[in-house]
Amino acid sequence: MSFTVAIVGRPNVGKSTLFNRLVGKKLALVDDTPGVTRDRRPGDARLMGLTFTIIDTAGLEEADEESLQGRMRAQTEAAIDEADLSLFVVDAKNGLTPVDTALAEMLRRRGKPVVLVANKSEARGSDSGFYDAYTLGLGEPTPISAEHGQGMLDLRDAIVEAIGKDRAYAKEDVAVTDVDIPHTADEGEDEDEEPAYDESKPLRVAIVGRPNAGKSTLINRFLGEDRLLTGPEAGITRDSISVEWDWRGRTIKMFDTAGMRRKARVTEKLEKLSVADALRAIRFAETVVIVFDATIPFEKQDLQIVDLVLREGRAAVLAFNKWDMIEDRQAVLADLREKTDRLLPQARGIRAVPISGQTGWGLDKLMQSIIDTDRVWNKRISTARLNRWLETQQIQHPPPAVSGRRIKLKYMTQVKARPPAFMISCTRSDALPESYTRYLINGLRNDFDMPSVPIRIHFRSPDNPYESKKRRT
């Protein structure tokens, strides 16, 4: 993008609504409750021919540096320093407050271009608030309605004037490396080939878990900076925030998500929106890291999150965080391995790594486990190898006879990867017991080295050409 713009202002003036309007998607959570946004969220904005990077920020408030509001303010100030231009949003409907005046003074001290935006200008009685905005000394305010899309042309002109035409319309050669569309293009590939794993392809990873498990701290440690808001309070993260970084030359796009509590405990509308945003991040990701608190692992909610990830067909890795707080590590590790095998039979062989997001211990091993799991998730097996394997499996353990008639498994092929899915042509597919399907899945895991990822097998019976004749007789 040609330049970066930060949206700033006090809480509940419509910053996230304007952010969603500019990116053309409902990425940021929006609610009437003040202070919904906490982390800074970047996005690709388009406005009447302009393309730029937009950053949504938390509402600026006067607060102690150690408090949650103080840490949110530090995140917003970092976004202002990063941006080339700030959109200072005020509420024309409710008028100015002393906080607006203090924020205007802070922006002036930064010495960067500022566009004053009077939001909610469509409301009745907003004229007085609009004219009061002149007193901030930041030039002429631009009246808009972020919710209804009014005043966007004037906002475009104000941005161009503040940043300069040469900068606003700078031409750049953009290489498309990441498109926000889940990969589905598995059809049309040669089923008899086993394509090599692409080590250079960008990888999307979602970090999920219960509240206060250390997800944001873990990502900050990966990045080497305090990019995401952290603290002792549970449930700090609300939006699913994506960050990009390189690991051994490979681009990693990592999504931080809100903590997911038991459904019965999620009663507030805002928390429901946060959980829904986390579920979207899981569906968009390729590999999902489920962060456990090593001091209290395998809560019921932990198991439900793992089951959810596997049912979505994602590649899963377990991370036992806060390992620096464990004293007898060998005994605890043996206990965790036993519980993993016993409590997660649907994810046999799932990779589990003890880590410490606070100190950075074990993070390289975690990343290698993510790469290895993604490699299995993308795995393709040739049809010839599958059919030789299927014949051997039937010799070792023949399918059961139902009503005196043996079920015959005739042919097997892999229909897709991500996750691996197979189709078996057989007689009387509806009579094949679930236990035999599990036997085949476990055989695939062991014989083709496919641990931890969900494996799906579909059975299909060929059409009987004489079925219609039977009915007539």
Residue pairs with C-beta under 8 A, 6 or more apart in sequence:
1 44
1 51
1 52
1 53
1 172
2 51
2 52
2 167
2 168
2 169
2 170
2 172
3 52
3 53
3 84
3 85
3 163
3 167
3 168
3 170
4 52
4 53
4 54
4 55
4 82
4 83
4 84
4 85
5 45
5 52
5 53
5 54
5 55
5 83
5 84
5 85
5 86
5 87
5 159
6 40
6 54
6 55
6 57
6 76
6 79
6 80
6 82
6 83
6 85
6 86
6 87
7 15
7 18
7 19
7 54
7 55
7 56
7 57
7 86
7 87
7 89
8 15
8 57
8 60
8 76
8 79
8 80
8 86
8 87
8 88
8 89
8 103
8 107
9 15
9 59
9 60
9 88
9 89
9 90
9 100
9 103
10 59
10 60
10 61
10 91
10 97
10 99
10 100
10 103
11 34
11 35
11 58
11 59
11 61
12 32
12 33
12 34
12 35
12 59
12 91
13 59
13 89
13 90
13 91
13 119
13 120
14 89
14 91
14 119
14 120
14 146
14 147
15 37
15 56
15 57
15 59
15 89
16 28
16 29
16 30
16 36
16 37
16 56
17 30
17 119
17 146
17 147
18 87
18 89
18 117
18 119
18 144
18 146
19 27
19 28
19 41
19 43
19 54
19 56
20 26
20 27
20 28
20 30
21 146
21 147
21 149
21 152
22 43
22 45
22 46
22 47
22 54
23 43
23 44
23 45
23 46
23 54
24 46
25 43
27 41
27 43
27 239
28 37
28 41
28 56
28 239
29 36
29 37
29 238
29 239
29 270
29 273
29 274
29 277
30 36
31 269
31 270
31 273
33 270
34 59
35 58
35 59
35 69
35 72
36 238
36 270
37 56
37 57
37 58
37 59
37 238
37 239
38 58
38 72
38 75
38 229
38 236
38 237
38 238
38 239
39 58
39 75
39 228
39 229
39 237
39 238
39 239
39 241
39 256
40 55
40 56
40 57
40 58
40 75
40 76
40 78
40 79
40 241
41 55
41 56
41 239
41 241
42 53
42 54
42 55
42 56
42 242
43 53
43 54
43 55
43 56
44 51
44 53
44 54
45 51
45 52
45 53
45 54
47 152
47 155
47 156
47 159
48 152
48 153
48 156
49 156
49 169
50 156
50 159
50 160
50 168
50 169
52 159
52 168
55 79
55 82
55 83
57 75
57 76
57 79
57 80
58 72
58 73
58 75
58 76
58 229
59 72
59 76
60 73
60 76
60 99
60 103
60 106
61 69
61 72
61 73
61 99
62 99
62 102
63 69
63 70
63 73
64 70
65 71
65 74
68 229
68 231
68 233
68 236
71 229
71 230
71 231
72 229
74 226
75 229
77 106
80 86
80 107
80 110
80 112
81 110
83 112
84 112
84 113
84 163
84 167
85 112
85 113
85 114
85 115
85 159
85 162
85 163
86 107
86 110
86 112
86 113
86 114
86 115
87 114
87 115
87 117
87 155
87 159
88 103
88 104
88 107
88 114
88 115
88 116
88 117
88 136
88 138
89 117
89 119
90 96
90 100
90 116
90 117
90 118
90 119
90 129
90 133
90 136
90 141
91 119
91 120
91 129
92 118
92 119
92 120
92 121
92 123
92 126
92 127
92 129
92 130
92 133
92 141
92 143
93 120
93 121
93 123
93 125
93 126
93 129
94 120
94 129
95 128
95 129
95 132
96 129
96 132
96 133
96 135
96 136
100 136
101 136
104 136
104 137
104 138
107 114
107 138
108 114
108 137
108 138
113 162
113 163
114 138
114 139
114 162
115 142
115 155
115 158
115 159
115 162
116 133
116 136
116 138
116 139
116 140
116 141
116 142
117 141
117 142
117 144
117 155
118 126
118 129
118 130
118 133
118 141
118 142
118 143
118 144
119 144
119 145
119 146
120 126
120 145
120 146
120 147
121 130
121 143
121 144
121 145
121 150
121 151
122 145
122 148
122 150
126 143
130 141
130 143
133 141
134 140
134 141
142 151
142 154
142 155
142 158
143 151
143 154
144 150
144 151
144 152
144 154
144 155
145 151
159 168
160 168
160 169
177 202
177 251
178 202
178 251
178 253
180 284
182 283
182 284
183 286
183 418
186 416
186 417
186 418
187 416
189 195
189 380
191 380
191 382
191 383
191 413
191 414
192 382
192 383
192 384
193 380
193 382
194 379
194 380
194 381
194 382
195 380
197 375
197 378
197 379
199 250
200 249
200 250
201 250
202 250
202 251
202 252
202 253
203 250
203 251
203 252
203 253
203 286
203 287
203 370
203 371
203 374
204 253
204 254
204 255
204 284
204 285
204 286
204 287
205 252
205 253
205 254
205 255
205 285
205 286
205 287
205 288
205 289
205 370
206 240
206 254
206 255
206 257
206 278
206 281
206 282
206 284
206 285
206 287
206 288
206 289
206 314
207 215
207 218
207 219
207 254
207 255
207 256
207 257
207 288
207 289
207 291
208 215
208 257
208 260
208 278
208 281
208 282
208 288
208 289
208 290
208 291
208 305
208 309
209 215
209 259
209 260
209 290
209 291
209 292
209 293
209 302
209 305
210 259
210 260
210 261
210 293
210 299
210 301
210 302
210 305
211 234
211 235
211 258
211 259
211 260
211 261
212 232
212 233
212 234
212 235
212 259
212 293
213 259
213 291
213 292
213 293
213 321
214 291
214 293
214 321
214 322
214 357
214 358
215 237
215 256
215 257
215 259
215 291
216 228
216 229
216 230
216 236
216 237
216 256
217 230
217 357
217 358
218 291
218 319
218 321
218 355
218 357
218 363
219 227
219 228
219 243
219 254
219 256
220 226
220 227
220 228
220 230
220 357
221 357
221 358
221 360
221 363
222 245
222 247
222 252
222 254
222 363
222 367
223 243
223 245
227 243
228 237
228 241
228 243
228 256
229 236
229 237
230 236
234 259
235 258
235 259
235 271
237 256
237 257
237 258
237 259
237 274
238 258
238 270
238 273
238 274
238 277
239 258
239 274
239 277
240 255
240 256
240 257
240 258
240 277
240 278
240 280
240 281
241 255
241 256
242 253
242 254
242 255
242 256
243 253
243 254
243 256
244 251
244 252
244 253
244 254
245 251
245 252
245 254
246 252
247 367
250 371
252 367
255 281
255 284
255 285
257 277
257 278
257 281
257 282
258 271
258 274
258 275
258 277
258 278
260 275
260 278
260 301
260 305
261 271
261 275
261 301
262 300
262 301
262 304
266 272
266 275
279 308
282 288
282 308
282 309
282 312
282 314
283 312
283 314
285 314
286 314
286 315
286 374
286 377
286 418
287 314
287 315
287 316
287 317
287 370
287 373
287 374
287 377
288 309
288 314
288 315
288 316
288 317
289 316
289 317
289 318
289 319
289 366
289 370
290 302
290 305
290 306
290 309
290 316
290 317
290 318
290 319
291 319
291 321
292 298
292 302
292 318
292 319
292 320
292 321
293 321
293 322
294 320
294 321
294 322
294 323
294 325
294 326
294 332
294 336
294 354
295 322
295 325
295 326
297 320
297 336
297 339
298 339
298 343
303 343
303 344
306 316
306 318
306 344
306 347
306 350
307 346
309 316
310 316
310 346
310 347
310 454
311 454
313 418
313 419
313 454
313 456
314 377
314 419
314 454
315 373
315 374
315 376
315 377
315 419
315 452
315 453
316 347
316 350
316 373
316 452
316 453
317 350
317 351
317 352
317 353
317 366
317 369
317 370
317 373
317 452
318 340
318 350
318 351
318 352
318 353
319 352
319 353
319 355
319 366
320 336
320 352
320 353
320 354
320 355
321 355
321 356
321 357
322 356
322 357
322 358
323 329
323 354
323 355
323 356
323 361
323 362
324 356
324 358
324 359
324 361
326 332
326 354
329 354
333 354
336 352
336 354
337 352
340 350
340 352
341 348
344 350
346 454
347 452
347 454
348 442
348 445
348 451
348 452
349 445
349 451
349 452
350 451
350 452
351 369
351 372
351 373
351 451
351 452
353 362
353 365
353 366
353 369
354 362
355 361
355 362
355 363
355 365
355 366
356 362
357 363
373 452
373 453
376 449
376 450
376 451
376 452
376 453
377 417
377 418
377 419
377 420
377 453
378 417
378 418
379 417
379 420
379 448
379 450
380 414
380 417
380 420
381 414
381 420
381 448
383 412
383 413
383 414
386 412
386 413
386 414
386 422
387 411
387 412
389 412
389 443
389 444
389 447
389 448
390 409
390 411
390 412
390 424
393 439
393 440
393 443
394 409
397 436
397 439
398 406
399 406
399 407
399 408
399 409
399 426
399 432
399 436
400 407
400 433
400 436
401 407
402 428
402 431
403 431
405 428
407 426
407 427
407 428
407 431
407 432
408 426
408 427
409 424
409 425
409 426
410 424
410 425
410 426
410 427
411 424
411 425
412 422
412 423
412 424
412 425
413 422
413 423
414 420
414 421
414 422
414 423
415 421
415 422
415 423
415 458
419 453
419 454
419 455
419 456
420 444
420 450
420 453
420 455
420 456
421 455
421 456
421 457
421 458
422 444
422 455
422 456
422 457
422 458
423 457
423 458
423 459
423 460
424 440
424 457
424 458
424 459
424 460
425 459
425 460
425 461
425 462
426 432
426 459
426 460
426 461
427 461
428 461
429 459
429 460
429 461
430 461
432 459
437 457
437 459
440 457
441 455
441 457
444 450
444 455
445 451
445 455
